[in-house]
């Protein structure tokens, strides 16, 4: 087997060398600048806003881009060291746009571990080119990486050789390049953007083998020839392959990363066409508005087969775009908040130029909306959903979601293309109120003003219940929401707290706190600790320098406690989280039980159902940990659902940090996607009975602004009672036989309530416990947050729970809290480029390429 594997690698090396030599002459770019060389920098990256800050990190740059490998710096999401974590186009005011580029070996979260001591080498370092070779291992798969960076080319190549060195066949593994962006959006020709869970590409109408991340000022293209599967979101795109490898077999994957300091996506199509030896044609012209003005900044969109294919950039009314030829295209022009021009169908022939000008791009109008709450009569933050007949594929031109201004609270000014609109305005929509709908027609240069009053149907805070979204991102790594809009969006969705949890980063906390306090909201600085095997939100964070982001589960949790965390949340436990890691035995150092609550994450689905089922099994074993919830929103415009789902916590003293922590730890909470369920006794309470023949009495008050549908009572992982519901509010008294709830052998039981509204949204309480032969029980919980000004409060509460007789429980709580927090700072270093002038032959490059791969092979054999 070893000899067969060795032969395969040697053959691959020779093939790749020939391929490298053969493809070099193909790239004759139309607007290439004079080559000025490749430069290597060891240590903290010079990339503006780059994450690679370690002493051993590596940055490689040429005239078009700078790329940084995380060698000292940990890549995000548990990706092993040795992968790319920063990328910036070279240009004025450019900065890092990339969160990561890697090569998963069985869909996301399965990467090779690279031996940085022996298996990561720069084997060529000249002004003409740099070649990086890395060797990694995942299970029995040996992975050889080769990165080639060349002077004068706006792209670099990545070749990955995967060899099965074991005795087991790897069947239908989904592997390939994966790229995640920190800013901008993704685009797939023929499809656009959106959410595709890893699937075969064929059903989605994809019409080429390249994908991009983009914004107005940059495009990063990824060309993966003949990829078979795709995983897509607005901020990541992974063109994958379905691969089966028998023992001793190998497969080679080549991809090309194209980096441009322009928003011209058609330029990527042009470069890929040149890779493939295809011809090009030129389309050019002028673009005017209906008023006769030149369009200063806009795009010309090219469609193939009636699907969006690419777009060229309009600057000062002029565009000139090269596209693959021969081909038929339908093209039109547009700009931000403008209406589209008429469409023109054109035939583009190789080497020919077609001139098409547009004179009818429609100028925008403006909508001004003031939003008030009916109960306070004051202006309020609000979310605004915009529906119109035309949505351009270029996302920075589209207006689909808007919010009231973060500073001018309750006021929104929105530029829109002329047309017919349906606009929905909401504060806490679907939870405490209903959407207010506006329908109108907007003309060019028209200003329409609306005053909207949100009818608030009820307020849980009036009875001591407060709401929080305990998983929310800002604009770090894959987050796309600037801190002002973190606070605005969470307030717009009716939350009582503003909560922030970026991946492995607390640098956005102070900026977010400012906007939370402007709204009289309690702010919680959290962090999503993100090793590759599970993620955890821990809060509050007082001393971030004490956090440990990688290590054993015990090390991570112990450090979080020392950093001030009262609560350790197991995020999305069955999506790269704690429960799946425990079941697959992939927790470093083994399982450690000192986590607190398990998260219901984002929209309800199979994985959330698995989490609920798992928690039911823990409750039946007497493990009194509880459910929590968070939306995991990264982009409040692409996914306007902050607080969906949310935690509703009983905090009689008001929305304090320690009060929320106490409610989570004692189960005095329920999670909801819309309905509200208030129980007496409270969730987390203990009902004591003397005999299994007794009945349990639960008083329930239910509310749902979308209308109530049904109620289920669950115990011992099964439904023990159901009831049909109607109206928006209903009160019930449930009389439940204890024998249906209590496990006689264990002497205890539990029950939870699940209530549904007419839209299928649900609320789930944490368990109410039923203990057989319970006597007076005292529980003491101590919460400590290190302080500069120390306040000690002792609260003693006595609760009466009556079934057939009275049982009394007493809880004594001591709280110490702080008024100050520390936040880490990130220094920003401007990008620099060194530009020597050298020439190296293609033959020498091929030789260096062979040497590099052989070195990687020898390191593997050692």
SVG drawing of the C-alpha trace seen along z (x, -y; Angstrom):
<svg xmlns="http://www.w3.org/2000/svg" viewBox="-61 -66 77 68">
<polyline fill="none" stroke="black" stroke-width="0.4" points="0.0,0.0 2.8,-2.4 4.5,-1.8 1.2,-2.4 0.6,-5.6 4.2,-6.8 3.9,-6.1 0.6,-7.9 2.1,-11.0 5.1,-11.0 2.8,-10.7 0.7,-13.5 3.8,-15.7 4.8,-15.2 1.3,-15.8 1.0,-19.0 4.4,-20.2 3.4,-19.8 0.1,-21.5 1.9,-24.4 4.2,-24.9 1.4,-24.5 -1.0,-26.9 1.4,-29.7 1.3,-31.3 -2.5,-31.4 -2.9,-34.4 -2.6,-37.5 -4.8,-39.8 -6.2,-42.8 -5.3,-45.5 -2.3,-44.0 0.1,-46.4 3.8,-46.2 5.1,-43.3 6.8,-44.6 7.4,-41.4 6.4,-39.1 7.3,-39.9 7.1,-37.7 6.7,-39.1 7.1,-37.0 5.3,-38.1 2.2,-40.3 0.6,-40.9 0.7,-44.4 -2.8,-43.8 -5.1,-46.5 -7.5,-44.9 -6.0,-41.5 -6.2,-38.9 -2.8,-37.3 -0.9,-39.1 1.4,-36.3 5.2,-36.4 5.3,-33.3 2.5,-34.3 3.2,-34.6 2.1,-37.2 2.7,-36.9 1.9,-39.8 2.3,-40.9 0.9,-43.9 -2.7,-42.8 -3.2,-41.2 -1.8,-40.3 -2.5,-36.9 -1.8,-35.9 -1.4,-32.3 -2.3,-31.8 0.7,-29.9 0.9,-31.5 -2.6,-33.0 -5.5,-30.6 -7.8,-30.5 -11.5,-30.9 -14.1,-28.1 -11.5,-25.6 -9.7,-25.5 -6.2,-24.2 -3.2,-26.5 -1.5,-26.7 -4.5,-27.9 -5.2,-31.4 -7.0,-33.8 -6.5,-37.2 -6.7,-38.5 -6.8,-42.0 -6.7,-43.5 -4.0,-46.1 -5.4,-49.6 -6.4,-52.7 -8.1,-52.2 -8.3,-48.4 -8.3,-46.1 -8.9,-42.5 -12.0,-41.0 -11.5,-37.3 -12.3,-35.2 -10.8,-32.0 -9.8,-29.9 -9.4,-26.2 -10.1,-22.7 -12.6,-20.6 -12.3,-16.9 -15.9,-15.8 -18.0,-19.0 -17.4,-21.8 -15.5,-21.2 -13.3,-18.4 -9.8,-19.7 -6.3,-18.2 -4.0,-19.1 -0.8,-20.5 2.6,-19.8 3.9,-23.3 7.3,-22.2 8.0,-19.8 5.2,-20.2 4.9,-23.9 7.7,-25.2 8.3,-28.1 10.3,-26.4 10.6,-29.4 11.0,-33.0 12.0,-35.3 10.5,-38.5 9.0,-36.4 7.1,-33.9 6.6,-32.3 5.7,-28.7 4.3,-27.3 4.1,-23.6 2.2,-22.1 1.5,-18.6 -1.4,-17.6 -3.3,-14.5 -7.0,-13.9 -7.8,-10.3 -6.1,-8.2 -6.1,-10.9 -2.7,-12.5 -3.2,-16.0 -0.5,-17.9 -1.1,-21.6 0.8,-23.7 0.2,-27.4 1.8,-29.4 1.9,-33.2 3.3,-34.9 4.3,-38.4 2.0,-40.3 -1.0,-38.0 -4.2,-38.9 -4.6,-35.4 -2.9,-32.6 -3.3,-28.8 -4.0,-26.2 -3.4,-22.5 -4.4,-19.9 -3.5,-16.2 -5.5,-13.9 -4.2,-10.3 -5.9,-7.5 -3.1,-5.9 -5.3,-3.6 -7.2,-0.4 -10.7,-1.8 -12.5,-3.2 -13.8,-6.8 -17.1,-6.9 -18.8,-10.0 -16.9,-12.4 -17.7,-16.1 -14.4,-17.9 -13.0,-21.0 -12.2,-24.6 -14.2,-26.7 -14.1,-30.5 -15.7,-32.8 -15.8,-36.6 -15.8,-39.2 -17.5,-41.9 -19.7,-41.9 -21.8,-39.1 -21.4,-36.0 -22.6,-35.4 -22.9,-32.2 -23.6,-32.7 -27.0,-31.5 -28.2,-31.4 -27.2,-34.6 -27.0,-34.4 -29.0,-32.8 -28.8,-29.7 -28.0,-26.3 -27.1,-23.6 -24.5,-21.3 -26.1,-19.8 -25.5,-18.7 -25.2,-21.9 -27.4,-20.7 -30.9,-21.6 -29.9,-25.2 -29.3,-26.4 -25.6,-27.2 -24.1,-28.0 -20.3,-28.3 -17.5,-26.9 -16.6,-30.1 -18.1,-31.8 -17.3,-35.2 -17.4,-37.3 -17.8,-41.0 -18.6,-44.5 -18.4,-47.8 -14.7,-48.0 -13.5,-44.4 -14.2,-41.0 -12.6,-37.8 -13.3,-34.9 -12.8,-31.2 -12.6,-29.0 -13.0,-25.3 -13.2,-23.4 -16.1,-21.0 -17.2,-21.1 -20.2,-18.9 -21.7,-20.2 -22.2,-23.6 -22.7,-25.0 -23.7,-28.7 -24.7,-31.6 -24.6,-35.3 -21.1,-35.3 -19.5,-32.0 -19.4,-29.8 -17.9,-26.3 -17.7,-24.6 -17.2,-21.0 -16.6,-17.6 -18.1,-14.3 -15.1,-11.9 -14.6,-8.2 -11.1,-7.1 -10.1,-3.5 -7.0,-2.5 -3.9,-3.8 -5.9,-6.0 -5.4,-9.8 -7.0,-12.7 -5.7,-16.1 -7.8,-19.3 -6.7,-22.6 -8.4,-25.9 -7.6,-29.6 -8.3,-32.6 -8.7,-35.8 -8.4,-39.1 -9.5,-42.4 -9.7,-45.9 -12.9,-46.6 -16.5,-45.5 -16.4,-44.2 -17.6,-40.6 -17.4,-40.1 -13.6,-40.5 -13.6,-37.1 -15.5,-35.5 -12.9,-37.1 -10.0,-35.7 -11.6,-32.2 -12.3,-32.2 -8.5,-32.9 -7.7,-30.0 -9.7,-27.8 -8.4,-29.2 -11.7,-30.7 -12.3,-33.8 -13.6,-37.1 -15.6,-40.0 -16.1,-43.5 -19.3,-45.4 -19.1,-49.1 -21.1,-52.3 -22.6,-55.1 -25.2,-55.0 -27.6,-57.9 -30.6,-58.5 -34.0,-59.5 -33.1,-63.1 -30.2,-62.9 -27.5,-62.8 -24.6,-60.4 -24.8,-57.6 -21.7,-58.2 -21.6,-54.7 -23.6,-51.8 -23.5,-48.4 -24.4,-46.8 -25.8,-43.3 -25.2,-40.5 -27.7,-37.6 -27.3,-34.2 -30.2,-31.9 -32.4,-34.5 -30.2,-34.1 -27.7,-36.6 -24.2,-35.8 -22.0,-38.7 -21.9,-42.5 -19.5,-45.2 -18.9,-48.5 -20.2,-51.9 -17.9,-54.8 -18.8,-58.4 -21.3,-57.1 -19.0,-54.8 -18.5,-51.0 -16.4,-48.6 -16.7,-44.9 -15.0,-41.8 -17.1,-38.7 -16.7,-35.1 -17.6,-34.8 -19.3,-33.7 -22.5,-34.1 -25.9,-35.7 -26.5,-38.1 -29.4,-40.2 -28.0,-43.3 -29.4,-46.2 -28.0,-49.0 -28.9,-50.1 -27.5,-51.9 -28.2,-52.0 -31.9,-52.9 -32.4,-53.5 -34.9,-51.7 -33.4,-49.4 -33.0,-50.5 -34.6,-48.7 -33.0,-45.4 -31.0,-44.8 -30.3,-41.4 -26.9,-41.2 -24.7,-38.7 -21.0,-39.0 -18.5,-37.5 -14.9,-36.6 -12.6,-39.6 -15.5,-42.0 -16.8,-45.0 -20.5,-45.7 -21.6,-49.2 -24.7,-49.6 -25.7,-52.7 -28.6,-53.2 -30.6,-56.4 -33.4,-55.3 -32.0,-54.4 -34.8,-55.7 -33.8,-58.1 -34.9,-57.3 -37.5,-58.6 -37.4,-58.7 -39.5,-57.3 -39.5,-58.8 -41.0,-56.8 -41.5,-57.7 -42.4,-54.9 -44.1,-55.2 -45.2,-52.7 -48.8,-52.9 -48.0,-52.3 -45.2,-54.9 -46.3,-57.3 -42.5,-57.7 -40.4,-57.0 -39.0,-53.5 -36.5,-51.5 -38.2,-49.4 -37.4,-46.9 -38.7,-47.6 -39.1,-44.9 -39.3,-46.2 -41.0,-44.2 -40.7,-45.4 -41.0,-43.9 -37.4,-44.4 -34.5,-43.1 -31.1,-43.4 -28.6,-40.5 -26.1,-43.0 -26.9,-43.1 -25.4,-46.5 -27.8,-48.0 -30.9,-46.3 -33.0,-47.5 -34.9,-44.6 -34.5,-45.3 -34.0,-48.6 -33.9,-49.8 -34.7,-53.1 -31.6,-55.2 -29.3,-54.1 -28.9,-57.8 -32.2,-59.3 -34.2,-56.7 -37.5,-55.9 -36.8,-57.6 -36.0,-56.0 -35.1,-57.7 -34.9,-55.2 -34.0,-55.9 -35.9,-53.5 -36.2,-53.0 -39.6,-54.2 -42.3,-51.5 -45.0,-49.8 -44.1,-48.8 -45.4,-46.8 -43.5,-47.7 -43.9,-46.1 -42.9,-48.1 -42.5,-46.3 -41.4,-46.6 -41.3,-43.2 -43.3,-41.8 -44.9,-38.4 -44.1,-38.6 -45.7,-41.7 -47.3,-43.3 -48.2,-42.8 -46.6,-44.2 -48.0,-47.4 -48.3,-47.2 -47.9,-50.2 -48.7,-50.0 -47.7,-52.9 -46.4,-53.9 -43.2,-55.9 -42.1,-58.2 -38.8,-59.6 -37.7,-62.4 -40.8,-62.0 -40.7,-62.1 -43.4,-60.1 -43.7,-60.5 -45.5,-58.1 -46.2,-58.0 -46.6,-54.5 -47.9,-53.6 -47.2,-50.1 -50.1,-48.7 -48.4,-47.0 -50.7,-44.2 -49.0,-43.3 -45.7,-43.7 -44.2,-40.7 -41.9,-43.1 -45.0,-44.3 -45.1,-41.0 -41.3,-40.5 -40.4,-38.7 -37.6,-40.0 -36.4,-38.9 -32.9,-38.4 -31.3,-37.0 -28.3,-35.2 -26.5,-34.5 -25.9,-37.5 -22.9,-38.7 -21.6,-42.1 -19.2,-42.7 -16.1,-40.6 -15.1,-37.6 -18.2,-36.3 -20.5,-38.9 -21.9,-41.6 -23.6,-43.9 -21.9,-47.0 -22.3,-47.6 -24.8,-50.5 -27.1,-48.1 -26.7,-45.3 -28.3,-47.5 -30.9,-48.9 -32.0,-45.5 -32.3,-43.9 -34.3,-46.8 -36.4,-46.8 -37.4,-43.2 -38.5,-44.1 -35.7,-42.6 -34.9,-44.0 -31.2,-43.2 -28.6,-43.9 -26.3,-40.9 -23.1,-40.5 -21.1,-37.3 -18.6,-37.5 -16.3,-34.5 -13.3,-34.6 -13.5,-38.4 -14.8,-41.0 -13.5,-44.1 -17.0,-45.2 -18.4,-45.3 -17.7,-48.9 -19.1,-50.3 -22.2,-48.2 -22.6,-49.2 -22.8,-52.8 -25.8,-52.3 -27.5,-49.9 -27.2,-52.5 -28.6,-55.2 -31.7,-53.0 -31.7,-52.3 -31.0,-48.6 -28.9,-46.3 -25.8,-45.3 -24.1,-42.0 -20.6,-41.4 -20.2,-37.8 -18.0,-35.8 -18.5,-32.7 -15.5,-30.5 -15.1,-28.6 -12.8,-25.6 -13.4,-23.2 -15.3,-20.6 -17.9,-22.8 -18.9,-26.4 -19.8,-28.1 -21.2,-31.5 -20.0,-32.5 -21.3,-35.6 -20.6,-38.1 -17.0,-38.7 -15.2,-41.0 -11.5,-40.0 -11.2,-38.9 -7.5,-38.4 -8.2,-35.3 -10.2,-33.5 -8.9,-30.4 -10.1,-29.9 -8.6,-26.5 -7.9,-23.6 -9.7,-20.9 -13.3,-21.5 -12.3,-21.8 -9.6,-24.4 -12.0,-26.5 -14.8,-26.5 -12.4,-27.1 -10.9,-30.0 -14.3,-31.4 -15.3,-31.3 -12.1,-33.2 -12.9,-35.8 -16.2,-36.5 -18.6,-34.2 -21.6,-33.1 -23.2,-31.1 -21.6,-28.7 -24.0,-28.0 -23.5,-25.0 -24.3,-26.6 -26.1,-24.7 -25.2,-21.4 -26.0,-19.2 -24.4,-21.5 -20.7,-21.3 -21.6,-21.5 -21.2,-19.8 -23.7,-17.0 -22.5,-15.8 -18.9,-16.1 -19.7,-14.0 -21.4,-11.3 -18.5,-11.2 -15.9,-11.2 -14.1,-14.2 -13.9,-16.5 -10.2,-17.2 -9.5,-15.9 -12.9,-14.2 -16.3,-15.3 -16.5,-17.9 -19.9,-18.6 -19.5,-22.1 -21.5,-23.7 -24.9,-25.2 -27.5,-25.5 -28.1,-24.0 -29.1,-26.3 -32.1,-26.2 -30.5,-27.9 -32.1,-29.9 -35.2,-28.7 -36.7,-25.4 -35.5,-22.3 -34.2,-18.8 -31.1,-19.7 -33.1,-21.8 -35.5,-18.9 -32.5,-16.7 -31.3,-19.1 -34.8,-19.1 -34.9,-15.3 -31.4,-15.1 -32.3,-17.5 -35.4,-15.5 -33.2,-12.4 -31.0,-14.4 -34.0,-15.6 -35.2,-12.0 -31.9,-11.1 -32.2,-13.9 -29.6,-16.2 -31.1,-19.7 -29.6,-21.7 -31.8,-23.9 -32.7,-25.2 -31.5,-28.5 -32.0,-30.2 -30.4,-32.5 -30.9,-33.6 -27.2,-33.3 -27.9,-36.3 -24.7,-37.5 -26.3,-39.9 -29.4,-41.8 -30.2,-42.8 -29.9,-39.4 -31.6,-37.6 -33.8,-40.1 -34.8,-37.8 -32.9,-39.0 -34.6,-37.3 -36.0,-34.4 -35.9,-32.5 -35.4,-34.3 -35.1,-33.5 -37.9,-34.9 -36.6,-35.0 -38.4,-35.7 -36.3,-38.5 -38.5,-40.2 -35.9,-42.8 -35.6,-43.9 -33.3,-43.2 -29.9,-42.9 -27.0,-40.7 -26.9,-38.6 -30.7,-38.3 -30.6,-36.8 -27.8,-34.5 -29.7,-33.3 -32.9,-32.7 -30.9,-30.7 -29.1,-28.6 -32.3,-27.9 -34.6,-27.2 -36.8,-30.2 -37.1,-30.7 -38.9,-29.6 -37.8,-30.0 -40.1,-31.2 -40.5,-31.9 -43.6,-33.9 -46.1,-32.6 -45.8,-33.2 -46.5,-30.7 -46.6,-31.8 -46.9,-29.0 -47.7,-28.9 -45.5,-27.3 -42.6,-28.8 -40.4,-26.8 -37.5,-25.3 -39.7,-25.0 -40.0,-21.8 -43.4,-20.4 -43.2,-18.1 -45.7,-15.2 -46.1,-12.5 -47.8,-9.9 -47.9,-9.0 -51.7,-9.0 -51.8,-12.8 -52.7,-15.3 -50.4,-18.1 -52.1,-21.5 -50.5,-23.9 -52.1,-27.3 -51.2,-28.5 -51.7,-31.8 -51.0,-31.7 -50.6,-34.6 -49.8,-34.7 -50.3,-37.8 -50.7,-35.5 -53.4,-33.4 -53.1,-30.3 -53.3,-26.9 -52.5,-24.0 -50.9,-23.1 -48.8,-20.0 -47.6,-18.8 -44.5,-16.6 -43.1,-14.3 -40.6,-11.5 -40.0,-12.2 -43.7,-11.7 -46.8,-13.8 -49.1,-13.3 -51.7,-15.9 -52.9,-18.0 -55.5,-20.8 -56.7,-22.8 -56.6,-26.6 -58.1,-29.7 -57.9,-33.4 -54.8,-35.4 -55.0,-34.8 -56.2,-32.0 -56.0,-30.8 -56.0,-27.1 -55.8,-25.1 -54.2,-21.8 -54.8,-18.9 -52.3,-16.2 -52.0,-12.7 -48.6,-12.5 -48.3,-8.9 -48.0,-10.1 -45.1,-12.4 -43.1,-10.6 -40.6,-7.7 -41.4,-5.6 -38.0,-3.9 -36.2,-7.3 -38.7,-9.1 -39.0,-12.2 -40.4,-13.4 -40.7,-16.6 -43.0,-18.3 -42.7,-21.0 -45.3,-22.9 -45.0,-23.5 -47.5,-25.9 -48.0,-26.7 -49.5,-29.7 -51.4,-29.6 -48.2,-30.1 -46.6,-27.0 -44.2,-29.0 -43.7,-27.5 -42.7,-28.3 -41.1,-25.7 -40.8,-26.0 -38.0,-24.6 -39.1,-21.7 -41.2,-22.0 -39.9,-19.2 -42.0,-16.8 -40.3,-15.1 -41.7,-12.3 -41.4,-12.5 -39.9,-15.9 -39.2,-17.7 -38.1,-21.3 -35.2,-22.1 -32.9,-25.0 -30.8,-25.9 -28.0,-28.5 -26.6,-30.0 -23.7,-32.5 -23.0,-34.8 -19.8,-36.8 -18.8,-39.4 -15.5,-41.1 -16.1,-44.8 -14.5,-48.1 -17.5,-49.2 -18.9,-46.2 -22.5,-45.9 -23.7,-43.0 -27.4,-42.0 -28.9,-39.2 -32.4,-38.2 -34.5,-35.6 -37.6,-34.4 -40.2,-32.0 -42.5,-30.3 -45.7,-28.4 -46.7,-25.6 -50.0,-23.9 -51.1,-20.5 -52.9,-18.5 -50.9,-20.2 -48.3,-23.0 -44.6,-22.5 -42.2,-25.3 -38.8,-26.0 -36.4,-28.7 -33.6,-30.1 -30.9,-32.5 -28.9,-34.4 -25.8,-36.6 -24.8,-38.7 -21.6,-40.7 -21.4,-42.7 -19.1,-45.1 -19.5,-48.5 -16.4,-48.3 -15.2,-46.0 -12.0,-45.7 -11.9,-45.3 -9.1,-44.1 -7.9,-46.4 -6.7,-45.6 -4.1,-47.7 -4.5,-48.4 -1.4,-48.4 -1.6,-49.8 -0.8,-47.5 2.6,-48.0 3.9,-46.5 7.5,-46.0 8.1,-46.2 11.4,-44.8 11.8,-43.9 13.1,-40.4 12.5,-37.7 12.5,-33.9 11.9,-31.4 8.9,-29.0 11.2,-26.0 12.8,-27.1 9.4,-27.5 8.5,-24.0 11.6,-22.6 11.0,-24.5 7.4,-23.2 8.6,-19.6 11.2,-20.1 8.5,-21.6 6.1,-18.7 8.9,-16.1 9.9,-17.9 6.3,-17.6 6.4,-13.9 9.6,-13.3 8.3,-15.1 5.3,-12.8 7.5,-9.7 9.5,-10.9"/>
</svg>
